[in-house]
Each structure stands twice: as C-alpha cells, then as structure tokens.
Amino acid sequence: MFLQGKRALVTGSTSGIGLGIARALHSEGAEVVLNGFGDEAEIAKLCEELGATHIGADLASVAGVEELMAKAGAVDVLVNNAGMQHVAPVEEFPPEKWEMIIALNLSSAFHTARLAVPHMKQAGWGRIINTASAHSLTASPFKSAYVAAKHGMAGLTKTLALELAEHNITANCISPGYVWTPLVENQIPDTMAARNMTREQVMNDVLLAKQPTKKFVQIEEVAAMAVFLCRDDAQNINGANLSIDGGWTAE
C-alpha cells in the first residue's frame, strides 16, 4: 500500500468516476477525503466503507473551494473530478449554465491547486490529477461550455506541470471517452431533445458512435490510471493528457 500516510482529496467523489478513484486510492492506503452531494445516508455508508471524511462544499464558488481546502487540511494527492454537463444549441444555452459549468469544471481546479500546492512543495512530493475528457481534445455539438472547460483543464494541467516539475510534483489529466456514469446518463434526455432522437439512437448513434470499440469506458479503468500516476514509476509522466477513450481521439 504505497500511499500509506498520504491524504487524497477527490472532488465530486460521492458517485461515478470520482468514487471509483477514491476507492482505488483507499485500497493503496491513502486517507481519503470525499467531496460531493447526494443522499446523506449513502454518503455516511461510503465514509464508513473507506474510513473517509466527507466535505460537501459547493465548488462552484471560490468561497466553497476555500472552505473545502481549509477543512481537508494538507493534501498530498489532489484529484479534480467535480463536474456537470448541459446540452443545448449555443443560441439557446442558458448563460447561467455556462457560468456554472466553467466555475465547477474548470475554475474549481485552479482554486484547489493553488491552495494544495504550498503543502506539496513543503513535503517535496505531490500528485495533481485532473479528470478531463475526450472533449479536452476534440469537440461535439451542443456542449459549448463543457468543451471549453475541458480544453481549459488540459491547458491548466500543462501549466501546473511546468511550474511544479522541480518540486517532485506532477500534474496530469486523464481524458476518458464516454463512461457509464450518472453524468452521461443524465445528459441523454437533453441530447434527445437537441437532436430529435430516441434514447436508443443517442446511445448508439451519438455516444458509442464516437468510440471505435463500441464500448463504454469502465470506471475501474480510469481509477487504475489515477493510481498509477501516483506511483514513483510515473514520476516522469508530467503534463500529459492521457486518453482512455477506445480510440475516439485517434481519428
């Protein structure tokens, strides 16, 4: 358990990819701090399962991020995973949805990093792992805010990598294709409306059409990559954007 004695904060970790990463880091000995919303009883069960603490701060505001980081304490592994999605044509895209997505999917990662880095520098070790997306490398219609945020996440990751390289701190992002999570499932109705499609058509002709393997990425595959990036074997993987998308962005 090579992460024994390390504290890992995973944002957006009460379900989906974030929870998978939290479980994987816990299995390697990390003390885990969960963040996100959901049923209180279910979150309590997760905390018991992982021996974790939960901080339900709203990361769409600077004050919320600062609250999270103050309560989390010194963080050795920072996983910026919190995010949301909205699907609509650009002329119909609600401005408040744009602002929310940019704040949660991108700005929160800047604020957590700026607050986590001082301890990492002092400790002489740190890992920053950002959950990006295939949409950090390519675009899809009707997802203007999400695509912009994920492209921004890739750029932020590169900048952090360059700034922190001499401090034994790495920053990388993982860019999954479509993973079967609540985030993906919940965007299906909006995509059905935007494209005038049935649910089955969205699944087969929009989502899996992008991935040559015709398979959804599994949460455990993303989590395994996150764990590997924490190993000493990965100390020279820095500023990378690692695709796990079944070949989507190879085209």
Sequence and secondary structure as in RCSB ss.txt:
>XXXX:A:sequence
MFLQGKRALVTGSTSGIGLGIARALHSEGAEVVLNGFGDEAEIAKLCEELGATHIGADLASVAGVEELMAKAGAV
DVLVNNAGMQHVAPVEEFPPEKWEMIIALNLSSAFHTARLAVPHMKQAGWGRIINTASAHSLTASPFKSAYVAAK
HGMAGLTKTLALELAEHNITANCISPGYVWTPLVENQIPDTMAARNMTREQVMNDVLLAKQPTKKFVQIEEVAAM
AVFLCRDDAQNINGANLSIDGGWTAE
>XXXX:A:secstr
 TTTT EEEETT SSHHHHHHHHHHHHTT EEEEE  S HHHHHHHHHHHT EEE   TTSHHHHHHHHHHH S 
SEEEE         GGG  HHHHHHHHIIIIIHHHHHHHHHHHHHHHHT EEEEEE  GGGTS  TT HHHHHHH
HHHHHHHHHHHHHHGGGTEEEEEEEES B SHHHHHHHHHHHHHHT  HHHIIIIIIGGG TT S B HHHHHHH
HHHHHSGGGTT  S EEEESTTGGG 
